[in-house]
Each structure stands twice: as C-alpha cells, then as structure tokens.
Amino acid sequence: MDLIEQPFSLQHLPYGIVRFGRATHLCVRLEDRAISVHGLRVNGLLKGLDLPERVTLADNLNPLISLPKQVHQSLRTRLLEVLGRGDHLHLNGIGQELAPYPADDPQVVMPLAPTDFVDFYCSRHHAFRVGCLFRGPENALPEQYFDLPIGYHGRCSTLIPSGTPVARPNGILKGEPPRFSPTERLDYELEVGFVLREHRGALKPDQARDLIFGLVLVNDWSARDIQAFEYRPLGPFLGKSFATTVSPWVTPLEAFDQWTQANSDSDHPTLPHLTEEAANHLDIPIHAVLTTSSGAQRVICRSNLNHLAWSAAQMVSHLSSNGTVISAGDLIATGTVSGPDAGSEACLLEATSGGKEPIQVGEQERRFLEDGDTVTLLGGHLGFGLAPCRGTVEKGPQV
C-alpha cells in the first residue's frame, strides 16, 4: 500500500470530531494525535476568537463551518502559532493518541451532517470510457458534457465514515423477467469531496471557491447492474443510495493552496457564468488499494484530481446558479476521478471493461467486488495526506 509520508504535518491540521469520554470535541489532527480545540479554548490559548462551546463540543463540524470565513482563517492562524510553539504540550487531557496512519479510529466519528449531497460526473476520461461501454465511442460523452458539470443529488442518510462495513445491497436486475437480487457487480468509485459553507444565490466560479471549507476522500459505492436497469430516464437511485464512505478528517482548502493550477485536462469553452478567471483546479495525487479477505493486496488505481474537465469551483457555481440554498456542511463530490492512462481507471467498471477483462489481485481475479474485499482510498502530498477512506464489503440481507 502506497502511503503518504508524514501526512498530518503542522501545516496541514485537518478538522475532525473525536470522542473524549462521553463528550465529542472539535479537534485538529497533528501527526497521530488529536488535539482538542475545546481544550485549547478552555485553557485560554484561543482568546479573542469567537468560538462558543456549541462549536467546540459539537458532534459534527457543521457549527464550525457555519461561522464566518474570517473566523476560520483566524482560528487556523492561531492553531499554527499555538501548536507550532508547543503550547499544548504541558496541558493535560486535551490530546488523544490515534491509531497510526492509515488505520481507522473508532473514537473519530462522522465529521459531517449535510442537508444535501451532490455527486458530479466531472472526469471526461471516466465519462468517455463508461460511455464507450454502453453507447460506443461516437456517442460516449453526453451532448451537454462540456456545457455544464453534470450532477445528481444523493442520499445524506447513507453517508458513512471510513471503516464502516458496506453491506451488499439488493435491487432489481435486468432479465426475462427482471429479478430482485443482491448486486452481482458491486464497484467502488475513487472521488474527492468538497465540504461547503452556507450560501444562497448565484456565484461565479472565483466567488464560489470561497464557499469551499475543506476536502475529503469519498467512495461513492455503485451497484452497476442495479444502476444499469434503473438509470433511465431519471438517473441513479438504488444502485447508488445504499452507501457513500467519507474520510473522517476534513482538510481546510487553504492547506492545498500551493497545488492550485489552471485546468490542464480539458480545453473547452464555457458559458459566461461558469467561466473562471483564477486557477481553481488542484494537483492532488490519489489512489485506490484493494485488499482481499485472504490478505492479498494491489493498488488498483493511480490518478490525480487534476484529471477533471470542471473544477470544484465550477461545480459549486453551477449548483448555486438557480438560486438554491447551500447549507453549512453540505457535500459535493467530483464523481469518479479517472485519468487518461492505463492504471488510472478509478473504478472496476472501467478497469475491467465492464467485467470482460478481470484484474489480478494476488492469486485471485476480480471483475467486481466480492464479500470480504476492502477498498482503501488514499491521496495527497508529503505532509498533506488526505485522511484515508476505507470500507469492507459484507454479505447483505437475504432476499
């Protein structure tokens, strides 16, 4: 398994929610230790910052995200100063050791409680390969693909934190006649999620970027056979709504400022309200690892967030363009982030050409995921690793 060196450096400081006894504390992660923001506050190290107890003792990050961006910036600046000086080291009870990266911690809970989850479809490489499987290369990309970031609304009720098992879902599969059955084509999707601040009203992309609070890795699991039978005319439903795994630590967007770049993947004209002036794309290497129940392991995808036709800022801009309400803690995801090269196919549907060309994992073959398989998503740079996103497939309820 490829790991990011020193993923949680002082300059990183992702936010999460951690159990301290019966209470849950807003924390930042420094190396393999959770530092309680509440503990720093009550010990007087965050004086002058507007951080009420409802924020520092919350059971999710929404109260923090609801604060003005200026407060977020001031808090991050103060945390860098306080932790950089080591002021926290002489205080008792404000830190908690965590399992070494990339293990999951049961005391680290789901960080978000969004009112809305939108999954986009912004990798042209993914869209083209999948389109070729179903419609051929001449009609692979939807006709509006370069006119707007295509997306759909998912279910918030089945967003789950890393480490939570994923039960194989049931659904209706095509046949003569159709049958209700456990999915036979369970798949993962390597994605990046963006956590949003609240807003209502249309925004240009360069304004919309300010709505992004932070980043997580996302696995938007897919039952390909259920999805294939149901998706026309209104898109995914039971084939997608059973589980979406989310990293437990949210990296502030500004931690990745040094890896901001212009669109390097797709040169296409945009309507004025989606046109970017600034460089809003991100260079973040990401990869997926498949581990079987026998312990065999293989990196099954290496990709990069810069393989997108649309930036996260454009996704948010499009989402806002009809005047919709965006609530604090809402989540958008990129869709499957595939690249142009062999080995960068960020789901098994692509990597196995729809199940026709199995991949080898140890001594076993995989077309799609089997019970007992674990998928781990990782990514980032030296000192700035996105928190892992892991799920193990379990046998689902019997039909």
PATORNU-5463 format. One record per residue (C-alpha): y, z, x. Coordinates in steps of 0.2 Angstrom, whole numbers. Layout:
% PATORNU-5463
- Y/Z/X
...
***
This chain:
% PATORNU-5463
- 0/0/0
- 17/-5/7
- 29/10/7
- 47/11/9
- 52/21/24
- 62/37/20
- 65/31/3
- 76/46/-3
- 89/47/11
- 105/57/9
- 115/41/5
- 103/37/-10
- 102/53/-21
- 94/47/-37
- 95/57/-53
- 81/65/-62
- 76/79/-74
- 64/92/-67
- 56/107/-75
- 62/124/-67
- 51/136/-76
- 55/134/-95
- 71/125/-92
- 74/107/-87
- 88/104/-74
- 98/89/-69
- 93/86/-51
- 95/74/-37
- 81/69/-25
- 83/71/-6
- 68/66/3
- 53/75/-6
- 64/89/-13
- 73/90/-30
- 90/99/-29
- 96/106/-45
- 114/101/-49
- 114/115/-61
- 110/127/-46
- 124/119/-36
- 136/121/-50
- 132/140/-54
- 134/144/-35
- 152/137/-35
- 148/121/-25
- 154/109/-38
- 171/117/-43
- 183/106/-51
- 171/94/-59
- 169/93/-77
- 150/97/-78
- 146/108/-93
- 129/116/-95
- 124/104/-108
- 124/91/-94
- 116/101/-80
- 102/109/-91
- 99/94/-102
- 81/87/-105
- 86/69/-101
- 100/60/-92
- 110/55/-107
- 123/69/-107
- 127/65/-89
- 128/46/-92
- 140/50/-107
- 153/57/-95
- 167/45/-89
- 163/34/-74
- 176/43/-64
- 166/59/-66
- 150/51/-60
- 160/45/-44
- 167/62/-41
- 150/70/-43
- 142/58/-31
- 155/60/-18
- 154/79/-19
- 135/79/-18
- 136/68/-2
- 148/81/5
- 138/97/0
- 121/91/4
- 127/82/20
- 134/99/26
- 118/108/21
- 127/120/10
- 112/121/-2
- 100/127/12
- 105/145/11
- 103/146/-8
- 88/152/-17
- 80/144/-32
- 90/128/-33
- 77/117/-24
- 59/112/-28
- 46/103/-17
- 39/87/-24
- 23/78/-21
- 26/66/-6
- 32/49/-10
- 24/39/-19
- 15/52/-29
- 20/57/-46
- 25/74/-51
- 21/82/-67
- 37/93/-67
- 48/77/-66
- 50/72/-84
- 55/56/-93
- 74/54/-87
- 80/43/-102
- 81/45/-121
- 88/27/-125
- 93/22/-143
- 89/4/-138
- 78/-6/-125
- 81/-24/-122
- 69/-34/-111
- 76/-50/-104
- 67/-66/-98
- 78/-70/-83
- 67/-76/-69
- 66/-95/-70
- 50/-95/-59
- 41/-84/-72
- 48/-94/-87
- 43/-110/-79
- 25/-105/-74
- 22/-97/-91
- 29/-112/-100
- 18/-124/-90
- 3/-115/-95
- 7/-116/-114
- 18/-132/-115
- 16/-142/-99
- 30/-144/-85
- 40/-156/-96
- 44/-143/-109
- 41/-127/-99
- 58/-120/-100
- 66/-116/-117
- 80/-128/-120
- 93/-114/-120
- 87/-106/-104
- 102/-109/-94
- 114/-107/-108
- 111/-88/-111
- 100/-74/-105
- 85/-74/-117
- 80/-56/-123
- 72/-46/-136
- 73/-28/-142
- 58/-17/-138
- 52/0/-144
- 60/15/-137
- 46/26/-144
- 34/20/-131
- 44/21/-116
- 34/32/-104
- 37/40/-87
- 27/35/-71
- 10/42/-70
- 7/42/-89
- -10/34/-93
- -9/17/-103
- -22/16/-117
- -29/-2/-120
- -21/-7/-136
- -28/-15/-152
- -22/-31/-160
- -26/-47/-169
- -34/-60/-158
- -35/-79/-162
- -51/-85/-168
- -61/-93/-183
- -57/-81/-191
- -44/-70/-182
- -51/-53/-177
- -44/-36/-174
- -50/-30/-157
- -44/-22/-141
- -35/-34/-130
- -45/-43/-118
- -30/-49/-107
- -20/-34/-103
- -7/-38/-90
- 7/-29/-80
- 25/-35/-78
- 35/-31/-62
- 53/-28/-68
- 69/-19/-64
- 78/-9/-77
- 96/-5/-78
- 102/11/-87
- 119/8/-97
- 134/18/-101
- 141/18/-118
- 152/4/-125
- 156/-7/-140
- 164/-24/-139
- 163/-40/-129
- 164/-39/-110
- 165/-52/-96
- 151/-50/-83
- 163/-42/-70
- 168/-29/-83
- 150/-27/-89
- 144/-22/-72
- 154/-6/-74
- 143/-2/-88
- 128/0/-77
- 124/18/-72
- 109/15/-62
- 92/6/-58
- 74/10/-61
- 57/0/-59
- 49/-5/-76
- 32/-11/-80
- 33/-19/-97
- 14/-20/-100
- 8/-35/-110
- -7/-39/-121
- -7/-58/-118
- -20/-63/-131
- -11/-52/-145
- 6/-59/-139
- 0/-77/-140
- -6/-76/-158
- 9/-67/-165
- 24/-73/-155
- 29/-87/-166
- 42/-88/-174
- 50/-71/-170
- 43/-66/-153
- 33/-52/-146
- 28/-37/-157
- 11/-28/-155
- 7/-37/-139
- 22/-28/-130
- 26/-12/-140
- 12/-1/-135
- 19/5/-118
- 33/2/-106
- 32/13/-90
- 48/18/-82
- 52/26/-65
- 56/45/-66
- 72/44/-54
- 87/34/-58
- 96/26/-43
- 115/25/-45
- 120/7/-44
- 133/10/-31
- 119/15/-19
- 114/-3/-18
- 132/-10/-16
- 128/-16/2
- 115/-28/-5
- 126/-36/-18
- 126/-55/-17
- 130/-71/-27
- 117/-80/-37
- 106/-88/-24
- 92/-94/-35
- 99/-105/-49
- 114/-115/-49
- 119/-119/-67
- 135/-120/-77
- 139/-105/-89
- 150/-103/-104
- 166/-95/-100
- 161/-78/-107
- 146/-77/-96
- 155/-84/-80
- 155/-72/-65
- 169/-71/-53
- 162/-57/-42
- 145/-57/-34
- 134/-47/-46
- 116/-51/-40
- 106/-39/-30
- 94/-42/-15
- 80/-29/-18
- 63/-32/-12
- 50/-27/-25
- 31/-27/-25
- 16/-23/-35
- -1/-15/-30
- -17/-15/-40
- -30/-1/-37
- -47/-2/-45
- -57/13/-51
- -68/12/-35
- -53/13/-24
- -51/-5/-19
- -33/-9/-17
- -22/-25/-15
- -4/-30/-15
- -4/-42/-29
- 14/-47/-29
- 29/-48/-17
- 45/-53/-25
- 64/-49/-24
- 77/-45/-38
- 87/-59/-31
- 75/-72/-39
- 85/-71/-56
- 94/-85/-65
- 105/-72/-73
- 112/-56/-66
- 111/-39/-74
- 130/-40/-77
- 127/-56/-87
- 113/-48/-97
- 125/-34/-102
- 139/-46/-105
- 128/-56/-117
- 121/-41/-125
- 139/-35/-129
- 146/-52/-134
- 144/-50/-153
- 152/-33/-153
- 136/-22/-154
- 135/-4/-150
- 128/1/-132
- 124/19/-131
- 123/30/-116
- 106/29/-108
- 101/13/-116
- 90/2/-105
- 89/-16/-102
- 75/-24/-91
- 75/-41/-81
- 59/-47/-88
- 45/-52/-75
- 54/-55/-58
- 43/-69/-50
- 48/-78/-35
- 46/-97/-30
- 32/-94/-18
- 13/-91/-19
- 10/-72/-20
- 27/-69/-29
- 20/-71/-46
- 24/-54/-54
- 11/-54/-67
- -8/-58/-68
- -5/-72/-81
- 4/-82/-68
- -6/-76/-53
- -22/-81/-61
- -16/-97/-70
- -19/-89/-87
- -36/-82/-82
- -43/-98/-74
- -41/-93/-56
- -46/-75/-53
- -39/-65/-38
- -50/-54/-27
- -47/-35/-26
- -60/-28/-13
- -77/-34/-19
- -71/-37/-37
- -62/-51/-46
- -48/-49/-58
- -41/-61/-71
- -33/-47/-81
- -33/-28/-80
- -49/-18/-83
- -51/0/-88
- -48/12/-73
- -36/0/-65
- -20/7/-58
- -4/-3/-56
- 10/4/-45
- 27/-4/-43
- 37/-1/-28
- 53/-8/-20
- 69/-5/-11
- 76/-4/7
- 75/8/21
- 82/24/15
- 84/17/-3
- 67/16/-11
- 66/14/-30
- 55/28/-37
- 38/22/-40
- 32/16/-57
- 13/19/-60
- 1/18/-74
- -18/18/-76
- -27/9/-89
- -38/19/-100
- -50/14/-114
- -41/13/-130
- -45/19/-148
- -61/11/-155
- -59/-1/-169
***
